[in-house]
Each structure stands twice: as structure tokens, then as C-alpha cells.
Amino acid sequence: MPSPSEDETKPNYQLNAGIARAVGILCIAAGFIGGMYGLDHPTSPWLRTSLGLIVTGLLAQGYALYCSLRRAGEIQEPPQP
């Protein structure tokens, strides 16, 4: 069985960052929409759920920033012989 090449084992930070950004934007938007409903109906569990979605979106955006910085660091590094 052939061993995987070095390029196949490296994480694809650009793809990971794009997915994390999309998930973050969707979670934050859904959290704000659900939060508006939760504020209108204080006895419903929507307010806590919405806060969880907003936090999840912020964490996803933080991971996207990490991937972007990691990728920028790889681009600036000279190739290893």
C-alpha cells in the first residue's frame, strides 16, 4: 500500500476557514433571529438556545481566524528541503 504524500496529510486551512466562516455566519444570524423570538416569549427556551448559537458562531469565527493566520504563516515560510 503506498504511503500518502506529504501534501495529502497536511490540513487544508483554506477550506477549513471557509467552512468555519460559513457556519459562524449562519449560527450568529440564527441566534439573533431566535433571540428576538425568545425576548418576545420569555418563558420559551429560545433565548438560551439563541445564546448558545451565538457563542457557537463566535467560536467558529475564531477558528476561521486561526486557520487564516496559520495559512498565512505557511505561505510566508520558505519551503523545507
C-alpha positions, 0 to 999 in steps of 0.5 A: 500500500503506498504511503500518502504524500506529504501534501495529502496529510497536511490540513487544508486551512483554506477550506477549513476557514471557509467552512468555519466562516460559513457556519459562524455566519449562519449560527450568529444570524440564527441566534439573533433571529431566535433571540428576538423570538425568545425576548418576545416569549420569555418563558420559551427556551429560545433565548438560551438556545439563541445564546448558545448559537451565538457563542457557537458562531463566535467560536467558529469565527475564531477558528476561521481566524486561526486557520487564516493566520496559520495559512498565512504563516505557511505561505510566508515560510520558505519551503523545507528541503 
